[in-house]
Amino acid sequence: MVELINLNKARKARARAEGKSQASGNRIRFGLTKDQKAVAALEATRTQRDLDGKKRGD
């Protein structure tokens, strides 16, 4: 006997799996932890402050 398949549930499960794989790819491409973002912001401010300190007067 053939097992019955609910097509609506199968379609939703496939869409959910595709969404999870896309989310995983986005986490790899765009994901930074909060700490990593904070460190990057501190480095950017430090660099800008150093550059401003080395400016020559006009």
PDB file of N, CA, C and O in Angstrom:
ATOM      1  N   MET A   1       0.831  -1.177   0.000  1.00  0.00           N
ATOM      2  CA  MET A   1       0.000   0.000   0.000  1.00  0.00           C
ATOM      3  C   MET A   1       0.878   1.244   0.000  1.00  0.00           C
ATOM      4  O   MET A   1       1.914   1.274   0.665  1.00  0.00           O
ATOM      5  N   VAL A   2       0.482   2.242  -0.721  1.00  0.00           N
ATOM      6  CA  VAL A   2       1.242   3.478  -0.860  1.00  0.00           C
ATOM      7  C   VAL A   2       0.945   4.393   0.324  1.00  0.00           C
ATOM      8  O   VAL A   2      -0.202   4.525   0.752  1.00  0.00           O
ATOM      9  N   GLU A   3       1.983   5.012   0.839  1.00  0.00           N
ATOM     10  CA  GLU A   3       1.808   5.942   1.947  1.00  0.00           C
ATOM     11  C   GLU A   3       1.313   7.280   1.403  1.00  0.00           C
ATOM     12  O   GLU A   3       1.864   7.805   0.436  1.00  0.00           O
ATOM     13  N   LEU A   4       0.281   7.822   2.024  1.00  0.00           N
ATOM     14  CA  LEU A   4      -0.282   9.095   1.593  1.00  0.00           C
ATOM     15  C   LEU A   4       0.589  10.248   2.071  1.00  0.00           C
ATOM     16  O   LEU A   4       1.151  10.202   3.165  1.00  0.00           O
ATOM     17  N   ILE A   5       0.695  11.273   1.248  1.00  0.00           N
ATOM     18  CA  ILE A   5       1.508  12.445   1.562  1.00  0.00           C
ATOM     19  C   ILE A   5       0.614  13.674   1.482  1.00  0.00           C
ATOM     20  O   ILE A   5      -0.091  13.879   0.494  1.00  0.00           O
ATOM     21  N   ASN A   6       0.652  14.481   2.521  1.00  0.00           N
ATOM     22  CA  ASN A   6      -0.072  15.743   2.504  1.00  0.00           C
ATOM     23  C   ASN A   6       0.799  16.740   1.734  1.00  0.00           C
ATOM     24  O   ASN A   6       1.855  17.146   2.217  1.00  0.00           O
ATOM     25  N   LEU A   7       0.362  17.125   0.556  1.00  0.00           N
ATOM     26  CA  LEU A   7       1.174  17.980  -0.309  1.00  0.00           C
ATOM     27  C   LEU A   7       1.402  19.357   0.292  1.00  0.00           C
ATOM     28  O   LEU A   7       2.462  19.953   0.099  1.00  0.00           O
ATOM     29  N   ASN A   8       0.419  19.864   1.016  1.00  0.00           N
ATOM     30  CA  ASN A   8       0.568  21.181   1.626  1.00  0.00           C
ATOM     31  C   ASN A   8       1.681  21.157   2.678  1.00  0.00           C
ATOM     32  O   ASN A   8       2.502  22.072   2.742  1.00  0.00           O
ATOM     33  N   LYS A   9       1.703  20.108   3.499  1.00  0.00           N
ATOM     34  CA  LYS A   9       2.753  19.995   4.514  1.00  0.00           C
ATOM     35  C   LYS A   9       4.118  19.779   3.865  1.00  0.00           C
ATOM     36  O   LYS A   9       5.120  20.308   4.345  1.00  0.00           O
ATOM     37  N   ALA A  10       4.167  19.013   2.786  1.00  0.00           N
ATOM     38  CA  ALA A  10       5.431  18.771   2.090  1.00  0.00           C
ATOM     39  C   ALA A  10       5.961  20.069   1.479  1.00  0.00           C
ATOM     40  O   ALA A  10       7.160  20.342   1.529  1.00  0.00           O
ATOM     41  N   ARG A  11       5.066  20.860   0.906  1.00  0.00           N
ATOM     42  CA  ARG A  11       5.471  22.133   0.306  1.00  0.00           C
ATOM     43  C   ARG A  11       6.003  23.086   1.373  1.00  0.00           C
ATOM     44  O   ARG A  11       7.024  23.744   1.173  1.00  0.00           O
ATOM     45  N   LYS A  12       5.308  23.157   2.503  1.00  0.00           N
ATOM     46  CA  LYS A  12       5.746  24.041   3.583  1.00  0.00           C
ATOM     47  C   LYS A  12       7.073  23.572   4.188  1.00  0.00           C
ATOM     48  O   LYS A  12       7.915  24.394   4.549  1.00  0.00           O
ATOM     49  N   ALA A  13       7.256  22.275   4.296  1.00  0.00           N
ATOM     50  CA  ALA A  13       8.511  21.742   4.837  1.00  0.00           C
ATOM     51  C   ALA A  13       9.673  22.055   3.902  1.00  0.00           C
ATOM     52  O   ALA A  13      10.764  22.401   4.357  1.00  0.00           O
ATOM     53  N   ARG A  14       9.443  21.936   2.600  1.00  0.00           N
ATOM     54  CA  ARG A  14      10.494  22.254   1.632  1.00  0.00           C
ATOM     55  C   ARG A  14      10.844  23.739   1.700  1.00  0.00           C
ATOM     56  O   ARG A  14      12.019  24.102   1.654  1.00  0.00           O
ATOM     57  N   ALA A  15       9.819  24.604   1.811  1.00  0.00           N
ATOM     58  CA  ALA A  15      10.067  26.045   1.897  1.00  0.00           C
ATOM     59  C   ALA A  15      10.818  26.387   3.178  1.00  0.00           C
ATOM     60  O   ALA A  15      11.697  27.249   3.179  1.00  0.00           O
ATOM     61  N   ARG A  16      10.469  25.711   4.263  1.00  0.00           N
ATOM     62  CA  ARG A  16      11.142  25.954   5.534  1.00  0.00           C
ATOM     63  C   ARG A  16      12.609  25.548   5.444  1.00  0.00           C
ATOM     64  O   ARG A  16      13.476  26.256   5.956  1.00  0.00           O
ATOM     65  N   ALA A  17      12.895  24.435   4.811  1.00  0.00           N
ATOM     66  CA  ALA A  17      14.277  23.970   4.661  1.00  0.00           C
ATOM     67  C   ALA A  17      15.086  24.927   3.790  1.00  0.00           C
ATOM     68  O   ALA A  17      16.248  25.203   4.086  1.00  0.00           O
ATOM     69  N   GLU A  18      14.484  25.429   2.728  1.00  0.00           N
ATOM     70  CA  GLU A  18      15.176  26.390   1.868  1.00  0.00           C
ATOM     71  C   GLU A  18      15.452  27.685   2.618  1.00  0.00           C
ATOM     72  O   GLU A  18      16.517  28.283   2.465  1.00  0.00           O
ATOM     73  N   GLY A  19      14.493  28.116   3.427  1.00  0.00           N
ATOM     74  CA  GLY A  19      14.682  29.328   4.234  1.00  0.00           C
ATOM     75  C   GLY A  19      15.804  29.164   5.230  1.00  0.00           C
ATOM     76  O   GLY A  19      16.582  30.093   5.450  1.00  0.00           O
ATOM     77  N   LYS A  20      15.901  27.979   5.843  1.00  0.00           N
ATOM     78  CA  LYS A  20      16.975  27.736   6.797  1.00  0.00           C
ATOM     79  C   LYS A  20      18.335  27.754   6.122  1.00  0.00           C
ATOM     80  O   LYS A  20      19.303  28.265   6.685  1.00  0.00           O
ATOM     81  N   SER A  21      18.415  27.199   4.917  1.00  0.00           N
ATOM     82  CA  SER A  21      19.708  27.192   4.230  1.00  0.00           C
ATOM     83  C   SER A  21      20.094  28.609   3.809  1.00  0.00           C
ATOM     84  O   SER A  21      21.269  28.971   3.863  1.00  0.00           O
ATOM     85  N   GLN A  22      19.130  29.399   3.398  1.00  0.00           N
ATOM     86  CA  GLN A  22      19.420  30.788   3.029  1.00  0.00           C
ATOM     87  C   GLN A  22      19.839  31.583   4.264  1.00  0.00           C
ATOM     88  O   GLN A  22      20.756  32.401   4.190  1.00  0.00           O
ATOM     89  N   ALA A  23      19.179  31.353   5.393  1.00  0.00           N
ATOM     90  CA  ALA A  23      19.537  32.046   6.630  1.00  0.00           C
ATOM     91  C   ALA A  23      20.950  31.678   7.064  1.00  0.00           C
ATOM     92  O   ALA A  23      21.698  32.525   7.550  1.00  0.00           O
ATOM     93  N   SER A  24      21.307  30.417   6.888  1.00  0.00           N
ATOM     94  CA  SER A  24      22.647  29.987   7.243  1.00  0.00           C
ATOM     95  C   SER A  24      23.695  30.702   6.388  1.00  0.00           C
ATOM     96  O   SER A  24      24.732  31.135   6.890  1.00  0.00           O
ATOM     97  N   GLY A  25      23.410  30.816   5.103  1.00  0.00           N
ATOM     98  CA  GLY A  25      24.329  31.531   4.216  1.00  0.00           C
ATOM     99  C   GLY A  25      24.441  32.993   4.580  1.00  0.00           C
ATOM    100  O   GLY A  25      25.530  33.563   4.523  1.00  0.00           O
ATOM    101  N   ASN A  26      23.330  33.615   4.955  1.00  0.00           N
ATOM    102  CA  ASN A  26      23.356  35.023   5.343  1.00  0.00           C
ATOM    103  C   ASN A  26      24.131  35.223   6.636  1.00  0.00           C
ATOM    104  O   ASN A  26      24.836  36.221   6.786  1.00  0.00           O
ATOM    105  N   ARG A  27      24.009  34.285   7.573  1.00  0.00           N
ATOM    106  CA  ARG A  27      24.768  34.407   8.820  1.00  0.00           C
ATOM    107  C   ARG A  27      26.260  34.365   8.537  1.00  0.00           C
ATOM    108  O   ARG A  27      27.042  35.066   9.179  1.00  0.00           O
ATOM    109  N   ILE A  28      26.647  33.546   7.581  1.00  0.00           N
ATOM    110  CA  ILE A  28      28.066  33.466   7.235  1.00  0.00           C
ATOM    111  C   ILE A  28      28.518  34.744   6.543  1.00  0.00           C
ATOM    112  O   ILE A  28      29.594  35.264   6.838  1.00  0.00           O
ATOM    113  N   ARG A  29      27.697  35.257   5.616  1.00  0.00           N
ATOM    114  CA  ARG A  29      28.091  36.430   4.842  1.00  0.00           C
ATOM    115  C   ARG A  29      28.037  37.723   5.640  1.00  0.00           C
ATOM    116  O   ARG A  29      28.944  38.549   5.542  1.00  0.00           O
ATOM    117  N   PHE A  30      26.987  37.909   6.425  1.00  0.00           N
ATOM    118  CA  PHE A  30      26.766  39.208   7.052  1.00  0.00           C
ATOM    119  C   PHE A  30      26.911  39.193   8.566  1.00  0.00           C
ATOM    120  O   PHE A  30      26.923  40.251   9.195  1.00  0.00           O
ATOM    121  N   GLY A  31      27.019  38.037   9.146  1.00  0.00           N
ATOM    122  CA  GLY A  31      26.929  37.940  10.599  1.00  0.00           C
ATOM    123  C   GLY A  31      28.193  38.326  11.326  1.00  0.00           C
ATOM    124  O   GLY A  31      29.261  37.766  11.081  1.00  0.00           O
ATOM    125  N   LEU A  32      28.070  39.266  12.202  1.00  0.00           N
ATOM    126  CA  LEU A  32      29.118  39.599  13.146  1.00  0.00           C
ATOM    127  C   LEU A  32      28.473  39.602  14.522  1.00  0.00           C
ATOM    128  O   LEU A  32      27.325  40.020  14.676  1.00  0.00           O
ATOM    129  N   THR A  33      29.202  39.143  15.507  1.00  0.00           N
ATOM    130  CA  THR A  33      28.662  39.187  16.854  1.00  0.00           C
ATOM    131  C   THR A  33      28.665  40.628  17.344  1.00  0.00           C
ATOM    132  O   THR A  33      29.316  41.499  16.765  1.00  0.00           O
ATOM    133  N   LYS A  34      27.935  40.856  18.406  1.00  0.00           N
ATOM    134  CA  LYS A  34      27.849  42.201  18.971  1.00  0.00           C
ATOM    135  C   LYS A  34      29.235  42.679  19.406  1.00  0.00           C
ATOM    136  O   LYS A  34      29.576  43.849  19.232  1.00  0.00           O
ATOM    137  N   ASP A  35      30.022  41.779  19.966  1.00  0.00           N
ATOM    138  CA  ASP A  35      31.372  42.125  20.400  1.00  0.00           C
ATOM    139  C   ASP A  35      32.258  42.496  19.218  1.00  0.00           C
ATOM    140  O   ASP A  35      33.035  43.448  19.297  1.00  0.00           O
ATOM    141  N   GLN A  36      32.144  41.750  18.126  1.00  0.00           N
ATOM    142  CA  GLN A  36      32.954  42.048  16.943  1.00  0.00           C
ATOM    143  C   GLN A  36      32.583  43.409  16.374  1.00  0.00           C
ATOM    144  O   GLN A  36      33.461  44.152  15.935  1.00  0.00           O
ATOM    145  N   LYS A  37      31.289  43.751  16.373  1.00  0.00           N
ATOM    146  CA  LYS A  37      30.861  45.066  15.893  1.00  0.00           C
ATOM    147  C   LYS A  37      31.406  46.168  16.786  1.00  0.00           C
ATOM    148  O   LYS A  37      31.826  47.216  16.295  1.00  0.00           O
ATOM    149  N   ALA A  38      31.404  45.939  18.094  1.00  0.00           N
ATOM    150  CA  ALA A  38      31.910  46.939  19.032  1.00  0.00           C
ATOM    151  C   ALA A  38      33.408  47.154  18.836  1.00  0.00           C
ATOM    152  O   ALA A  38      33.878  48.291  18.857  1.00  0.00           O
ATOM    153  N   VAL A  39      34.155  46.077  18.649  1.00  0.00           N
ATOM    154  CA  VAL A  39      35.595  46.186  18.432  1.00  0.00           C
ATOM    155  C   VAL A  39      35.876  46.949  17.141  1.00  0.00           C
ATOM    156  O   VAL A  39      36.772  47.792  17.101  1.00  0.00           O
ATOM    157  N   ALA A  40      35.114  46.658  16.086  1.00  0.00           N
ATOM    158  CA  ALA A  40      35.311  47.357  14.812  1.00  0.00           C
ATOM    159  C   ALA A  40      35.014  48.846  14.962  1.00  0.00           C
ATOM    160  O   ALA A  40      35.713  49.684  14.391  1.00  0.00           O
ATOM    161  N   ALA A  41      33.971  49.176  15.735  1.00  0.00           N
ATOM    162  CA  ALA A  41      33.639  50.583  15.942  1.00  0.00           C
ATOM    163  C   ALA A  41      34.741  51.292  16.728  1.00  0.00           C
ATOM    164  O   ALA A  41      35.092  52.430  16.416  1.00  0.00           O
ATOM    165  N   LEU A  42      35.286  50.627  17.744  1.00  0.00           N
ATOM    166  CA  LEU A  42      36.377  51.222  18.517  1.00  0.00           C
ATOM    167  C   LEU A  42      37.617  51.442  17.665  1.00  0.00           C
ATOM    168  O   LEU A  42      38.279  52.474  17.772  1.00  0.00           O
ATOM    169  N   GLU A  43      37.922  50.476  16.826  1.00  0.00           N
ATOM    170  CA  GLU A  43      39.084  50.630  15.949  1.00  0.00           C
ATOM    171  C   GLU A  43      38.882  51.774  14.965  1.00  0.00           C
ATOM    172  O   GLU A  43      39.818  52.519  14.672  1.00  0.00           O
ATOM    173  N   ALA A  44      37.662  51.915  14.455  1.00  0.00           N
ATOM    174  CA  ALA A  44      37.385  53.006  13.516  1.00  0.00           C
ATOM    175  C   ALA A  44      37.530  54.353  14.204  1.00  0.00           C
ATOM    176  O   ALA A  44      38.087  55.284  13.623  1.00  0.00           O
ATOM    177  N   THR A  45      37.035  54.473  15.440  1.00  0.00           N
ATOM    178  CA  THR A  45      37.164  55.750  16.156  1.00  0.00           C
ATOM    179  C   THR A  45      38.618  56.042  16.481  1.00  0.00           C
ATOM    180  O   THR A  45      39.065  57.185  16.382  1.00  0.00           O
ATOM    181  N   ARG A  46      39.359  55.006  16.868  1.00  0.00           N
ATOM    182  CA  ARG A  46      40.769  55.204  17.190  1.00  0.00           C
ATOM    183  C   ARG A  46      41.536  55.664  15.951  1.00  0.00           C
ATOM    184  O   ARG A  46      42.367  56.568  16.033  1.00  0.00           O
ATOM    185  N   THR A  47      41.262  55.053  14.825  1.00  0.00           N
ATOM    186  CA  THR A  47      41.929  55.431  13.581  1.00  0.00           C
ATOM    187  C   THR A  47      41.598  56.871  13.201  1.00  0.00           C
ATOM    188  O   THR A  47      42.479  57.641  12.818  1.00  0.00           O
ATOM    189  N   GLN A  48      40.315  57.224  13.310  1.00  0.00           N
ATOM    190  CA  GLN A  48      39.910  58.589  12.972  1.00  0.00           C
ATOM    191  C   GLN A  48      40.560  59.600  13.912  1.00  0.00           C
ATOM    192  O   GLN A  48      40.995  60.664  13.472  1.00  0.00           O
ATOM    193  N   ARG A  49      40.629  59.275  15.202  1.00  0.00           N
ATOM    194  CA  ARG A  49      41.249  60.174  16.178  1.00  0.00           C
ATOM    195  C   ARG A  49      42.739  60.345  15.873  1.00  0.00           C
ATOM    196  O   ARG A  49      43.271  61.451  15.961  1.00  0.00           O
ATOM    197  N   ASP A  50      43.405  59.251  15.517  1.00  0.00           N
ATOM    198  CA  ASP A  50      44.825  59.333  15.177  1.00  0.00           C
ATOM    199  C   ASP A  50      45.041  60.200  13.943  1.00  0.00           C
ATOM    200  O   ASP A  50      45.967  61.011  13.905  1.00  0.00           O
ATOM    201  N   LEU A  51      44.190  60.032  12.936  1.00  0.00           N
ATOM    202  CA  LEU A  51      44.321  60.846  11.735  1.00  0.00           C
ATOM    203  C   LEU A  51      44.065  62.318  12.011  1.00  0.00           C
ATOM    204  O   LEU A  51      44.760  63.186  11.485  1.00  0.00           O
ATOM    205  N   ASP A  52      43.061  62.596  12.840  1.00  0.00           N
ATOM    206  CA  ASP A  52      42.760  63.994  13.178  1.00  0.00           C
ATOM    207  C   ASP A  52      43.917  64.631  13.964  1.00  0.00           C
ATOM    208  O   ASP A  52      44.182  65.824  13.820  1.00  0.00           O
ATOM    209  N   GLY A  53      44.593  63.844  14.781  1.00  0.00           N
ATOM    210  CA  GLY A  53      45.723  64.347  15.548  1.00  0.00           C
ATOM    211  C   GLY A  53      46.938  64.638  14.687  1.00  0.00           C
ATOM    212  O   GLY A  53      47.800  65.423  15.083  1.00  0.00           O
ATOM    213  N   LYS A  54      47.021  64.018  13.514  1.00  0.00           N
ATOM    214  CA  LYS A  54      48.170  64.202  12.647  1.00  0.00           C
ATOM    215  C   LYS A  54      47.926  65.230  11.551  1.00  0.00           C
ATOM    216  O   LYS A  54      48.782  65.439  10.691  1.00  0.00           O
ATOM    217  N   LYS A  55      46.750  65.876  11.578  1.00  0.00           N
ATOM    218  CA  LYS A  55      46.460  66.878  10.550  1.00  0.00           C
ATOM    219  C   LYS A  55      47.368  68.087  10.731  1.00  0.00           C
ATOM    220  O   LYS A  55      47.708  68.490  11.843  1.00  0.00           O
ATOM    221  N   ARG A  56      47.732  68.629   9.614  1.00  0.00           N
ATOM    222  CA  ARG A  56      48.510  69.855   9.659  1.00  0.00           C
ATOM    223  C   ARG A  56      47.573  71.037   9.529  1.00  0.00           C
ATOM    224  O   ARG A  56      46.552  70.945   8.848  1.00  0.00           O
ATOM    225  N   GLY A  57      47.900  72.133  10.164  1.00  0.00           N
ATOM    226  CA  GLY A  57      47.084  73.343  10.083  1.00  0.00           C
ATOM    227  C   GLY A  57      47.201  73.975   8.711  1.00  0.00           C
ATOM    228  O   GLY A  57      48.252  73.910   8.073  1.00  0.00           O
ATOM    229  N   ASP A  58      46.135  74.575   8.268  1.00  0.00           N
ATOM    230  CA  ASP A  58      46.161  75.221   6.938  1.00  0.00           C
ATOM    231  C   ASP A  58      46.775  76.589   6.975  1.00  0.00           C
ATOM    232  O   ASP A  58      46.867  77.253   5.942  1.00  0.00           O
TER     233      ASP A  58
END
